[in-house]
Amino acid sequence: MTIGADQVLDLDGEVFHKPADLGEARTHLSRLRGRTHALHSAVAIVGDGIGEVFHETAHLTMRALGAEAIEAYLALAGEDRVTSSVGGYQLEGPGIHLFERVEGDHSTVLGLPLIPLLARLRAMGLLAIA
């Protein structure tokens, strides 16, 4: 069995991908500030006779940050961190400071919706802990 997952950020119908560099991360954060966006995490479970795909969505509202706050965040987080995550932030790190509200399962925000995944694996009889 193989489990794969990926995530996209949706701001009013526009899809954001991982920023290529600090400049693009700055642009993403500037566009997200003060607004609510959706993180869609998709999961595929495949194997012998198994093929299931599902997705979960979380909604995040970013604080209305000024340019100085965005620059401070970028300096604190560093280029490696901001270019490795869709939207330019990681909620499990310094990115938590950017938000005023998160609606949805925490693991969905992180990119792998564990609670729904475990429920599906149990329903498929693939987990020892039922």
trRosetta pair geometry for C-beta under 8 A, 3 or more apart (Angstrom, degrees):
i j d omega theta_ij theta_ji phi_ij phi_ji
1 45 6.7 -8 -171 -172 108 85
1 46 7.1 159 -153 87 60 38
1 47 3.6 -51 -99 -57 60 147
1 48 7.8 -81 -69 20 69 72
1 50 6.2 0 -115 59 98 152
1 126 6.9 62 -58 -148 170 142
2 44 8.0 5 107 107 88 93
2 45 7.7 166 85 -153 48 41
2 46 5.3 -16 60 66 93 87
2 47 6.3 154 11 -69 65 83
3 43 6.7 -12 -170 -169 93 100
3 44 7.2 165 -153 84 46 54
3 45 5.4 -9 -104 -104 80 71
3 117 7.2 66 -154 -157 140 128
4 43 7.2 158 85 -154 47 52
4 44 4.8 -4 58 54 95 101
4 46 7.7 -1 8 14 104 107
5 41 6.3 7 -174 -179 112 93
5 42 6.6 168 -149 87 62 51
5 43 4.7 -16 -98 -101 93 73
5 44 7.5 -172 -74 20 47 66
5 111 6.1 124 127 153 123 81
5 112 4.9 134 63 -101 173 80
5 113 8.0 177 -134 15 137 71
6 41 7.6 -179 93 -149 30 57
6 42 5.8 -9 60 57 75 97
6 111 7.6 -34 -152 -165 20 101
7 39 5.9 0 -172 -177 116 95
7 40 6.6 161 -152 83 62 50
7 41 4.7 -20 -98 -100 95 71
7 42 7.3 178 -84 17 42 70
7 86 5.6 -140 106 13 100 143
7 111 4.6 -97 -28 -123 137 83
8 15 5.2 -25 179 -151 125 106
8 16 7.3 146 -175 60 72 55
8 17 7.3 -36 -128 -89 83 62
8 39 7.6 169 85 -152 37 53
8 40 5.3 -8 58 57 84 101
8 86 6.4 -166 -136 -141 30 159
9 15 6.9 125 73 -160 55 53
9 16 4.1 -27 75 56 113 105
9 17 7.9 -162 32 -64 95 21
9 37 5.8 24 -176 150 96 133
9 38 7.3 154 -158 83 50 50
9 39 5.7 -25 -102 -100 69 69
9 40 7.9 -178 -86 19 21 75
9 86 4.6 173 -19 148 108 116
9 87 4.7 122 -70 -57 163 102
10 13 6.7 21 -172 -83 98 14
10 14 7.1 143 -156 68 54 40
10 15 6.0 -25 -97 -96 68 62
10 16 7.7 -156 -71 13 22 81
10 37 6.3 167 80 -173 48 86
10 38 4.4 -14 60 63 104 101
10 39 7.7 -177 19 -81 78 22
10 40 6.2 45 -12 -13 118 111
11 14 5.2 -28 68 62 83 95
11 16 6.3 47 -1 -25 109 114
11 31 6.7 93 136 134 170 110
11 32 6.5 -115 -95 -98 139 77
11 35 6.7 59 -148 121 108 137
11 37 4.4 -40 -89 -112 77 114
11 38 7.9 -175 -71 26 37 68
12 35 8.0 -59 -27 179 109 136
12 37 7.9 -74 -14 -109 64 77
16 28 5.8 101 -153 -133 138 115
16 37 7.9 -3 12 -169 129 150
16 86 5.9 123 106 -176 93 90
16 87 5.7 84 107 -78 141 62
17 86 6.2 -78 -159 -119 28 90
18 83 6.1 74 165 180 103 53
18 84 6.6 -18 -147 -152 133 13
18 85 6.4 142 -117 80 94 12
18 86 5.5 -74 -70 -80 62 52
18 88 8.0 127 -155 -67 53 55
19 22 7.7 85 130 -94 133 12
19 24 3.8 172 -157 103 98 103
19 25 4.0 179 74 -66 166 67
19 27 7.6 151 -121 51 124 92
19 28 5.5 -119 -68 -8 120 136
19 82 6.4 -20 55 142 127 89
19 83 5.4 -96 83 -111 81 66
19 87 8.0 -55 -24 103 99 9
19 88 4.9 27 -3 -78 132 100
20 24 5.0 74 38 14 77 152
20 83 6.7 9 169 -138 12 113
21 24 5.5 95 52 14 65 98
21 25 7.1 -118 107 -4 35 93
21 79 7.0 -19 -157 -148 59 114
21 83 6.4 7 -96 -92 23 130
22 25 5.4 -55 -145 38 35 115
22 26 6.2 42 154 -25 67 102
22 74 5.9 92 -154 -170 103 128
22 79 5.2 -69 -59 -104 99 95
22 82 6.7 72 -109 79 63 138
22 83 7.6 -67 -59 -52 51 107
23 26 5.6 -50 -151 31 30 114
23 27 6.7 30 150 -17 62 104
24 27 5.4 -50 -150 35 38 115
24 28 6.4 41 151 -21 67 102
24 88 7.7 -171 112 -76 73 124
25 28 5.7 -51 -147 35 33 112
25 29 6.3 28 156 -15 66 107
25 74 6.4 135 107 -113 124 110
25 79 7.9 -168 3 -130 149 61
25 82 4.2 46 -135 151 156 125
25 83 6.5 -92 -56 -70 123 66
25 88 3.6 136 -147 -127 88 131
26 29 6.0 -58 -146 40 27 107
26 30 6.2 29 154 -21 63 110
26 70 6.2 101 -140 148 74 125
26 71 7.7 26 -119 -84 113 64
26 74 6.3 -11 -79 -71 87 151
26 88 7.8 -171 -35 -156 26 165
27 30 5.7 -57 -146 36 28 113
27 31 6.4 23 157 -15 63 108
28 31 6.0 -64 -153 39 28 107
28 32 6.2 18 155 -15 67 114
28 87 5.7 177 157 -155 132 40
28 88 4.6 148 75 -6 132 126
29 32 5.7 -60 -140 41 32 108
29 33 6.3 48 159 -44 66 97
29 62 7.7 -173 -156 -165 68 157
29 65 7.2 -36 161 66 104 141
29 70 5.0 147 116 -137 133 116
29 73 7.2 179 -148 79 160 139
29 74 7.7 -139 12 -60 158 102
29 87 7.7 91 -78 169 65 72
29 88 5.4 -89 -48 82 96 139
29 89 7.2 105 -95 -45 103 108
29 98 7.3 -97 -142 -139 108 141
30 33 6.1 -36 -146 6 27 116
30 67 7.5 16 -105 -101 107 76
30 70 6.4 9 -70 -102 74 169
31 35 7.7 -43 147 31 57 142
32 35 5.8 -127 -167 57 41 104
32 37 5.9 -53 -133 -17 100 137
32 62 4.8 77 138 4 95 155
32 87 6.4 59 -64 -154 159 101
33 62 5.2 -97 -114 116 38 124
33 63 6.9 -29 -150 90 81 52
33 64 5.8 91 159 -139 93 37
33 65 4.5 -107 -130 39 128 86
33 70 7.2 -79 -62 -69 137 118
33 98 8.0 -100 -102 -169 79 99
34 62 6.5 -38 -5 88 25 87
34 63 7.2 -13 -71 141 53 29
34 64 3.6 48 -84 -100 102 81
34 65 7.5 -140 -35 16 80 57
35 61 7.2 -137 120 -141 24 67
35 62 6.3 9 52 41 58 99
36 59 5.6 16 -179 178 110 104
36 60 6.8 168 -149 86 64 36
36 61 4.4 -31 -91 -91 83 82
36 62 7.9 -178 -87 10 34 67
36 101 7.7 -27 -105 75 103 114
37 59 7.3 174 88 -150 30 63
37 60 6.0 -19 61 62 77 86
37 62 7.5 18 9 -14 104 105
37 87 7.4 163 90 -107 152 129
38 57 5.3 -13 -169 -167 112 111
38 58 7.1 150 -155 78 61 41
38 59 5.5 -33 -97 -97 69 71
38 60 7.9 152 -100 18 21 74
39 57 6.9 155 78 -153 49 58
39 58 4.9 -8 55 59 101 92
39 59 7.9 -171 17 -82 72 24
39 60 6.5 38 -14 -4 108 115
39 86 7.3 137 -127 89 98 128
39 87 7.7 -63 -90 -24 105 141
39 104 7.7 -164 56 75 98 156
39 108 6.8 141 98 139 109 87
39 109 5.8 92 64 -122 153 56
40 55 5.6 10 -177 177 93 129
40 56 7.7 164 -152 83 52 37
40 57 5.2 -20 -100 -99 69 86
41 55 6.3 163 84 -155 44 75
41 56 5.3 -13 60 60 97 85
41 57 7.6 177 19 -84 70 36
41 58 7.6 28 -5 2 108 99
41 108 4.9 -162 22 -158 135 70
41 109 8.0 -101 -37 -50 132 12
41 111 5.5 169 -120 -151 120 33
41 112 6.7 -152 -180 -77 137 18
41 113 5.2 150 91 -30 131 98
42 53 6.9 3 -176 -174 100 96
42 54 7.4 179 -149 97 61 34
42 55 4.3 -32 -97 -95 70 102
43 53 7.0 172 89 -150 51 52
43 54 5.7 -10 58 62 94 76
43 55 7.0 162 14 -90 69 47
43 56 7.9 20 -3 2 110 94
43 112 7.0 88 -90 -143 116 66
43 113 6.4 -113 -27 43 132 95
43 116 7.7 164 27 99 145 109
43 117 5.8 -118 -176 -92 170 105
44 51 8.0 -20 -169 -157 92 63
44 52 7.3 162 -154 88 49 48
44 53 4.8 -13 -103 -101 76 86
45 50 6.0 -67 130 152 92 118
45 51 7.5 168 89 -140 66 19
45 52 4.6 -1 54 58 104 94
45 53 7.6 -165 22 -73 66 41
45 117 7.8 147 -62 -147 120 87
45 120 6.7 -175 -8 123 153 131
45 121 7.3 -169 -122 -80 153 81
45 124 7.6 -151 130 -20 151 165
46 50 6.0 159 -153 99 27 87
46 51 5.4 27 -114 -105 79 66
46 52 7.9 -167 -69 30 53 54
47 50 4.2 20 53 45 84 120
50 124 6.8 55 -124 -162 118 144
52 120 6.3 -174 121 -179 151 134
52 124 7.5 -130 -6 -71 149 136
54 116 6.6 -128 112 147 140 129
54 120 6.8 -168 9 -69 144 152
56 104 7.2 140 154 -169 102 118
56 105 6.5 -22 158 38 146 122
56 108 4.4 -102 109 -117 123 127
56 113 4.0 96 25 -82 144 159
56 116 5.6 169 -61 14 131 152
57 104 6.5 -113 115 -112 48 147
57 108 7.1 39 105 170 3 140
58 102 6.7 2 171 -175 119 86
58 103 6.4 168 -165 88 70 53
58 104 2.8 -153 -116 73 80 150
58 105 6.5 -117 -79 47 114 56
58 108 4.6 148 -34 103 114 118
58 109 4.8 -67 70 -69 165 80
59 101 8.0 -7 113 118 87 101
59 102 7.7 161 87 -158 51 41
59 103 4.5 -4 60 59 95 107
59 104 6.1 128 17 -22 59 117
60 91 7.9 -128 -112 -83 145 128
60 99 5.7 -66 -171 -124 103 129
60 101 7.1 168 -154 94 44 63
60 102 5.2 -4 -110 -110 82 72
60 103 7.5 -160 -72 27 40 67
60 109 6.9 97 -63 -122 123 116
61 99 6.6 108 78 -158 53 83
61 100 5.4 -54 102 64 102 90
61 101 4.1 25 39 52 114 100
61 102 7.8 -139 26 -65 69 39
62 65 6.9 -58 155 -6 105 107
62 98 5.4 -29 -142 151 94 96
62 99 5.7 -67 -109 -101 49 62
62 100 7.2 77 164 10 14 85
63 69 7.8 -77 98 136 122 156
63 98 6.1 -148 24 178 98 44
63 99 6.4 -172 -21 -126 84 9
63 100 4.8 115 -79 -38 75 101
65 69 4.1 -126 -162 85 100 130
65 70 5.4 117 128 -52 130 83
65 73 7.7 -20 -157 -11 157 135
65 98 6.6 -42 -46 -141 140 79
66 69 5.1 100 54 6 70 101
66 70 7.3 -132 100 -3 39 88
67 70 5.7 -55 -151 36 35 112
67 71 6.3 35 153 -19 67 105
68 71 5.7 -54 -148 37 33 111
68 72 6.3 35 152 -21 65 105
69 72 5.6 -51 -146 35 32 113
69 73 6.4 35 153 -20 64 104
70 73 5.7 -53 -150 36 32 112
70 74 6.4 32 153 -19 65 105
71 74 5.7 -53 -146 36 32 111
71 75 6.3 31 155 -18 65 106
72 75 5.8 -56 -149 37 30 110
72 76 6.3 27 154 -17 65 109
73 76 5.7 -60 -146 40 30 109
73 77 5.8 16 163 -10 69 113
73 89 7.8 -25 166 -104 133 102
73 94 6.4 165 -149 135 78 118
73 95 7.6 78 -167 -101 121 52
73 97 6.8 -165 -105 80 108 118
73 98 6.3 52 -118 -73 156 105
74 77 6.2 -58 -133 44 25 102
74 78 8.0 132 171 -48 51 12
74 82 6.2 -8 -128 -45 74 161
75 78 7.8 21 177 -68 25 51
76 94 5.0 175 120 -150 119 165
77 81 4.4 -123 171 82 91 132
77 82 5.2 93 113 -50 130 97
77 89 7.4 -98 -109 -121 162 60
77 90 7.5 150 -145 26 122 96
77 93 6.7 105 -124 119 93 126
77 94 4.8 -140 -79 61 86 130
77 95 6.8 58 -100 -56 137 78
78 81 5.1 84 68 14 84 103
78 82 7.0 -177 88 -2 40 93
79 82 6.2 -68 -139 45 30 99
79 83 5.7 11 171 -6 70 118
80 83 6.5 -70 -141 44 19 98
80 84 6.2 13 163 -21 60 120
81 84 6.1 -68 -146 33 24 108
81 85 7.1 -8 169 4 60 113
81 90 5.9 -93 -176 3 100 125
81 93 6.2 -95 -158 87 139 162
81 94 7.6 71 131 35 157 106
82 85 7.0 -76 -148 44 28 93
82 88 4.4 15 -168 -162 93 78
82 89 6.9 2 -121 -71 76 40
83 88 7.5 5 -73 -116 38 72
84 90 7.6 3 82 -60 96 121
85 88 6.7 140 81 -104 87 5
85 89 6.1 -91 99 74 133 28
85 90 4.8 179 -40 -70 162 80
85 95 7.6 -74 87 -54 157 160
89 95 3.2 126 -178 -134 96 128
89 98 5.6 -83 -121 26 154 152
90 93 4.4 41 87 25 111 107
90 94 7.6 63 62 45 86 61
90 95 4.7 156 58 6 40 135
91 95 5.2 -79 -77 95 32 114
91 96 5.4 79 -165 -79 59 74
91 99 7.3 3 -118 -4 98 144
91 102 7.2 80 -137 -100 143 149
91 106 7.8 -150 114 -156 140 80
91 109 5.2 -2 20 142 157 126
91 110 6.7 -107 56 -78 111 70
92 95 7.6 26 35 48 39 107
92 96 7.5 72 -83 -47 8 108
92 110 6.2 49 -38 -108 120 109
93 96 7.2 -179 81 -8 27 90
94 97 5.9 -31 178 12 65 115
95 98 5.5 -39 -169 13 59 119
95 99 7.7 42 148 -16 74 104
96 99 6.5 -70 -164 31 42 106
99 102 5.9 40 154 -52 149 94
102 106 7.6 60 133 -98 139 69
102 109 6.3 -9 -162 -78 127 152
104 108 5.2 -81 149 69 116 137
104 109 6.5 135 91 -49 110 92
105 108 4.2 92 72 -3 93 108
105 109 7.3 -162 96 -7 53 81
105 113 5.9 82 82 -137 139 89
105 114 7.8 -153 155 42 132 73
105 115 5.8 -130 -139 25 148 124
105 116 7.6 -167 14 -12 167 99
106 109 5.7 -53 -158 31 38 113
106 110 6.6 32 148 -15 68 106
107 110 5.4 -53 -147 40 40 113
107 112 5.9 -58 170 86 98 65
107 113 5.5 120 105 -129 98 32
107 114 4.1 -71 170 10 168 97
107 115 6.5 148 42 -6 133 82
108 111 7.9 98 179 -35 28 10
108 112 8.0 -118 -100 80 32 21
108 113 4.2 25 -88 -92 80 94
108 116 8.0 50 -76 13 105 120
112 117 6.8 -16 169 -22 85 152
113 116 4.7 5 132 39 118 111
113 117 5.8 143 93 -24 69 95
114 117 5.4 -62 -140 40 29 114
114 118 6.0 28 164 -19 69 106
115 118 6.1 -54 -145 36 25 107
115 119 6.5 27 154 -19 60 107
116 119 5.5 -54 -146 36 34 115
116 120 6.4 33 156 -18 66 104
117 120 5.9 -58 -152 36 30 108
117 121 6.3 27 153 -16 66 107
118 121 5.6 -54 -144 39 34 111
118 122 6.3 36 155 -20 66 104
118 127 6.8 45 -159 -63 77 160
119 122 5.8 -53 -148 36 29 111
119 123 6.4 29 153 -18 63 107
120 123 5.6 -54 -146 38 32 112
120 124 6.3 26 154 -15 65 109
121 124 5.7 -59 -147 41 31 109
121 126 4.5 -88 -169 71 81 111
121 127 4.9 82 125 -36 106 109
122 125 7.6 41 178 -72 33 24
122 126 7.4 -99 -72 50 21 69
122 127 4.9 -45 -86 39 66 124
122 129 7.8 -63 -100 95 109 63
122 130 5.6 129 -152 -137 104 61
127 130 6.4 151 90 -80 93 56
